[in-house]
């Protein structure tokens, strides 16, 4: 890739991350302020705050890592700081996927019109389980990331290689361990929350689509306020599905090791990886009345400050 094009994608990646940091930071600050004021948060706000905090930290880690390792290109198995970055990055990615999944599950329980007894029982119990689901997701993400970190640290220091006798180079052997041990671990870690997300979002989209169809069949026009609200919710969910799926596929591809810092398409791929966590916060802000009102006040305050 031409150096000028590489610089363009680097700047685009930095701008995308900075916008995401501002949006996620705003969500955390707005809901954190409400938590301090009232001493509690609604289940939806708990998930939004946890999701915003994990995305905020993930973008700072990714931003610092990508530019540092672009300047100091090192082999993964030869650098200890790279292993520590992998620990933080894997934990935050896994936690972010789980928090996004619980957001879709909560929306599904609140909106989906399903009358099965098990679904109704879960709908009644889920709001009270939200804090434990968030803590459990963070704990599982931390344990899996720690196992991956311990395995990499042991392998790359040559602890395991002394137990095997094989006619292959150290790099080939480490690559084989990556494929047969670490890759399945990452695939399982990413696929479980994504599968739950797909089921809940499919039920939710189908329920909203059926509700819009019934409203139109009963004589409601497309200009009806209720129909417009449901249509906006449907569009928001579909965009969340597209962004979440794009993030999942990009993380799987990244785990396989297709794109390294030496490849010409590294920076465009980093933009795709961080697209969801940078764009989706704005969708959450403009689809939430409380966050949207606070964001408008912030924009007015910034406008007044600039004009002063």
C-alpha positions as CSV (number, residue, x, y, z in Angstrom):
1,X,0.0,0.0,0.0
2,X,1.2,3.5,-0.8
3,X,2.6,5.3,2.3
4,X,0.2,8.2,1.9
5,X,-2.8,5.7,1.9
6,X,-1.4,4.0,5.0
7,X,-1.2,7.4,6.8
8,X,-4.8,8.1,5.7
9,X,-6.1,4.9,7.2
10,X,-4.1,5.4,10.4
11,X,-5.6,8.9,10.8
12,X,-9.1,7.5,10.0
13,X,-8.6,4.8,12.6
14,X,-7.5,7.3,15.2
15,X,-10.4,9.6,14.5
16,X,-12.9,6.7,14.7
17,X,-11.4,5.6,18.1
18,X,-11.5,9.2,19.4
19,X,-15.2,9.6,18.5
20,X,-16.0,6.3,20.1
21,X,-14.0,7.2,23.2
22,X,-16.1,10.5,23.5
23,X,-19.4,8.7,22.9
24,X,-18.7,5.9,25.4
25,X,-17.2,8.3,27.9
26,X,-20.4,10.4,27.7
27,X,-22.6,7.3,28.4
28,X,-20.5,6.3,31.4
29,X,-20.4,9.8,32.8
30,X,-24.2,10.4,32.2
31,X,-25.2,7.2,33.8
32,X,-22.5,7.4,36.5
33,X,-23.9,10.8,37.5
34,X,-27.4,9.3,37.8
35,X,-26.0,6.5,39.9
36,X,-24.4,8.9,42.3
37,X,-27.5,11.0,42.5
38,X,-30.1,8.3,43.1
39,X,-27.9,5.5,44.5
40,X,-29.2,2.9,42.0
41,X,-29.5,2.2,38.3
42,X,-32.2,0.5,36.2
43,X,-31.2,-2.8,34.7
44,X,-31.0,-1.3,31.2
45,X,-28.7,1.5,32.5
46,X,-26.5,-1.0,34.3
47,X,-25.9,-2.8,31.0
48,X,-25.4,0.5,29.1
49,X,-22.9,1.8,31.7
50,X,-20.9,-1.5,31.7
51,X,-20.9,-1.7,27.9
52,X,-19.8,1.9,27.6
53,X,-17.0,1.4,30.2
54,X,-15.6,-1.7,28.6
55,X,-15.7,-0.1,25.1
56,X,-14.1,3.0,26.5
57,X,-11.2,1.0,27.9
58,X,-10.9,-1.2,24.9
59,X,-10.5,1.7,22.5
60,X,-7.8,3.3,24.6
61,X,-5.9,-0.1,24.8
62,X,-6.3,-0.7,21.0
63,X,-5.3,2.9,20.1
64,X,-2.2,2.8,22.2
65,X,-1.2,-0.8,21.1
66,X,-1.7,-0.3,17.4
67,X,0.4,2.8,17.2
68,X,3.1,1.5,19.5
69,X,3.5,-1.7,17.6
70,X,3.4,0.0,14.3
71,X,6.5,2.0,15.3
72,X,8.1,-1.0,17.2
73,X,7.3,-4.1,15.1
74,X,8.1,-7.1,17.2
75,X,7.4,-10.8,17.1
76,X,4.5,-11.7,19.3
77,X,6.3,-14.6,21.0
78,X,9.4,-12.5,21.7
79,X,7.8,-9.5,23.5
80,X,6.3,-9.7,27.0
81,X,4.4,-6.4,26.7
82,X,2.5,-7.9,23.7
83,X,1.4,-10.7,25.9
84,X,0.1,-8.3,28.6
85,X,-1.7,-6.3,25.9
86,X,-3.3,-9.6,24.7
87,X,-4.5,-10.2,28.3
88,X,-6.2,-6.8,28.5
89,X,-7.5,-6.9,24.9
90,X,-9.0,-10.4,25.1
91,X,-10.6,-9.6,28.5
92,X,-12.2,-6.4,27.2
93,X,-13.3,-7.9,23.9
94,X,-15.0,-10.8,25.6
95,X,-16.6,-8.6,28.2
96,X,-17.8,-6.2,25.6
97,X,-19.4,-9.0,23.5
98,X,-21.2,-10.4,26.6
99,X,-22.5,-7.0,27.7
100,X,-23.8,-6.4,24.2
101,X,-25.5,-9.8,24.3
102,X,-27.2,-9.0,27.6
103,X,-28.4,-5.7,26.1
104,X,-30.1,-7.6,23.3
105,X,-31.5,-10.2,25.7
106,X,-33.0,-7.5,27.9
107,X,-34.6,-5.7,25.0
108,X,-36.0,-9.1,23.8
109,X,-37.5,-9.8,27.2
110,X,-39.1,-6.3,27.4
111,X,-40.5,-6.1,23.9
112,X,-41.0,-9.6,22.4
113,X,-44.5,-10.8,22.6
114,X,-44.0,-14.5,23.5
115,X,-46.4,-16.4,25.8
116,X,-44.4,-19.5,26.6
117,X,-44.2,-20.1,30.4
118,X,-40.4,-20.4,30.4
119,X,-40.1,-17.1,28.5
120,X,-42.5,-15.3,30.9
121,X,-40.7,-16.6,33.9
122,X,-37.4,-15.5,32.5
123,X,-38.9,-12.1,31.6
124,X,-40.0,-11.7,35.2
125,X,-36.6,-12.8,36.7
126,X,-34.2,-11.2,34.3
127,X,-34.1,-7.6,35.6
128,X,-33.1,-8.8,39.1
129,X,-30.4,-11.0,37.6
130,X,-28.7,-8.3,35.5
131,X,-26.0,-7.4,38.1
132,X,-25.1,-11.0,38.5
133,X,-25.0,-11.6,34.8
134,X,-22.7,-8.6,34.3
135,X,-20.4,-9.8,37.1
136,X,-20.4,-13.4,35.9
137,X,-19.6,-12.3,32.3
138,X,-16.7,-10.2,33.6
139,X,-15.4,-13.1,35.7
140,X,-15.7,-15.6,32.8
141,X,-13.9,-13.2,30.5
142,X,-11.1,-12.7,33.0
143,X,-10.6,-16.4,33.6
144,X,-10.5,-17.2,29.9
145,X,-8.1,-14.3,29.2
146,X,-5.9,-15.4,32.1
147,X,-5.7,-18.9,30.8
148,X,-4.7,-17.7,27.4
149,X,-2.1,-15.3,28.9
150,X,-0.6,-18.1,31.1
151,X,-0.4,-20.5,28.2
152,X,1.2,-17.9,25.9
153,X,3.6,-16.8,28.6
154,X,4.7,-20.4,29.4
155,X,5.0,-21.3,25.7
156,X,6.9,-18.3,24.6
157,X,9.4,-18.6,27.4
158,X,10.2,-22.1,26.2
159,X,8.7,-23.8,29.2
160,X,6.6,-26.2,27.2
161,X,9.0,-26.8,24.3
162,X,11.4,-28.7,26.4
163,X,8.7,-31.4,27.0
164,X,8.5,-32.1,23.3
165,X,11.0,-33.5,20.8
166,X,10.2,-32.6,17.2
167,X,12.0,-31.7,14.1
168,X,10.6,-28.2,13.6
169,X,11.6,-24.6,14.3
170,X,10.5,-22.7,17.4
171,X,8.3,-20.4,15.3
172,X,6.6,-23.3,13.5
173,X,5.9,-25.1,16.8
174,X,4.5,-22.0,18.4
175,X,2.3,-21.4,15.4
176,X,0.9,-24.9,15.7
177,X,0.2,-24.4,19.4
178,X,-1.6,-21.1,18.5
179,X,-3.8,-23.0,16.0
180,X,-4.6,-26.1,18.0
181,X,-4.9,-24.6,21.5
182,X,-5.4,-20.8,21.6
183,X,-7.6,-20.5,18.5
184,X,-10.3,-23.0,19.7
185,X,-10.3,-21.2,23.1
186,X,-10.9,-17.9,21.4
187,X,-13.5,-19.3,19.1
188,X,-15.5,-20.8,22.0
189,X,-15.2,-17.5,24.0
190,X,-16.5,-15.4,21.1
191,X,-19.1,-17.8,19.6
192,X,-21.1,-18.5,22.8
193,X,-22.2,-14.8,23.4
194,X,-22.7,-14.3,19.7
195,X,-25.0,-17.3,19.5
196,X,-27.1,-16.0,22.4
197,X,-27.1,-12.5,20.8
198,X,-28.4,-13.9,17.5
199,X,-31.2,-15.8,19.1
200,X,-32.4,-12.8,21.1
201,X,-32.1,-10.3,18.3
202,X,-33.9,-12.6,15.9
203,X,-36.8,-13.0,18.3
204,X,-36.9,-9.2,18.9
205,X,-36.7,-8.3,15.2
206,X,-39.4,-10.8,14.3
207,X,-41.6,-9.5,17.1
208,X,-41.2,-5.9,16.1
209,X,-41.8,-6.7,12.4
210,X,-45.0,-8.6,13.3
211,X,-46.2,-5.7,15.5
212,X,-45.6,-3.1,12.7
213,X,-47.4,-5.4,10.2
214,X,-50.4,-5.7,12.6
215,X,-50.5,-1.9,13.2
216,X,-50.6,-1.3,9.4
217,X,-53.2,-4.0,8.9
218,X,-55.4,-2.3,11.6
219,X,-55.3,1.0,9.7
220,X,-52.3,2.7,11.2
221,X,-50.5,4.8,8.6
222,X,-46.7,5.0,8.2
223,X,-46.9,8.6,9.6
224,X,-48.5,7.4,12.8
225,X,-46.2,8.2,15.8
226,X,-46.4,4.7,17.3
227,X,-45.6,3.1,13.9
228,X,-42.7,5.5,13.4
229,X,-41.3,4.6,16.9
230,X,-41.5,0.9,16.2
231,X,-39.9,1.4,12.7
232,X,-37.0,3.4,14.3
233,X,-36.5,0.6,16.9
234,X,-36.4,-2.0,14.1
235,X,-33.9,0.0,12.1
236,X,-31.8,0.5,15.2
237,X,-31.8,-3.3,15.9
238,X,-30.9,-4.2,12.4
239,X,-28.0,-1.8,12.5
240,X,-26.9,-3.3,15.8
241,X,-27.1,-6.8,14.3
242,X,-24.9,-5.7,11.3
243,X,-22.3,-3.9,13.4
244,X,-22.2,-6.8,16.0
245,X,-21.8,-9.4,13.3
246,X,-19.1,-7.4,11.6
247,X,-17.3,-7.1,14.9
248,X,-17.6,-10.8,15.5
249,X,-16.3,-11.8,12.1
250,X,-13.4,-9.4,12.3
251,X,-12.4,-10.7,15.7
252,X,-12.5,-14.3,14.4
253,X,-10.4,-13.3,11.4
254,X,-8.0,-11.5,13.7
255,X,-7.7,-14.5,16.0
256,X,-6.8,-16.7,13.0
257,X,-3.9,-14.4,12.4
258,X,-4.7,-13.3,8.8
259,X,-3.7,-9.7,9.4
260,X,-0.5,-8.7,11.1
261,X,1.3,-5.4,11.4
262,X,3.3,-6.2,8.3
263,X,0.4,-6.6,5.9
264,X,-0.8,-3.7,3.8
265,X,-4.4,-4.1,4.9
266,X,-3.7,-4.0,8.6
267,X,-5.1,-0.5,9.2
268,X,-8.3,-0.9,7.1
269,X,-8.9,-4.1,9.1
270,X,-8.4,-2.4,12.4
271,X,-11.0,0.2,11.3
272,X,-13.5,-2.7,10.7
273,X,-12.7,-4.2,14.1
274,X,-13.3,-1.0,16.0
275,X,-16.3,0.1,13.9
276,X,-19.0,-1.4,16.1
277,X,-17.7,0.0,19.4
278,X,-17.2,3.4,17.9
279,X,-20.5,3.8,15.9
280,X,-23.0,1.8,18.0
281,X,-22.6,4.2,21.1
282,X,-24.1,7.0,19.0
283,X,-27.0,4.8,18.1
284,X,-27.6,4.0,21.8
285,X,-27.4,7.7,22.6
286,X,-29.9,8.9,20.0
287,X,-32.3,6.0,20.7
288,X,-32.4,6.6,24.5
289,X,-34.5,9.6,25.6
290,X,-32.4,10.3,28.7
291,X,-29.0,10.0,27.0
292,X,-30.3,12.0,24.0
293,X,-31.4,14.9,26.2
294,X,-28.1,15.0,28.0
295,X,-26.2,14.9,24.8
296,X,-28.2,17.8,23.4
297,X,-27.4,19.8,26.5
298,X,-23.8,19.0,26.1
299,X,-23.8,20.1,22.5
300,X,-25.5,23.4,23.4
301,X,-23.0,24.0,26.2
302,X,-20.1,23.3,23.8
303,X,-21.7,25.6,21.2
304,X,-22.1,28.4,23.7
305,X,-18.5,28.0,24.9
306,X,-17.2,28.2,21.3
307,X,-19.2,31.3,20.5
308,X,-18.2,33.0,23.7
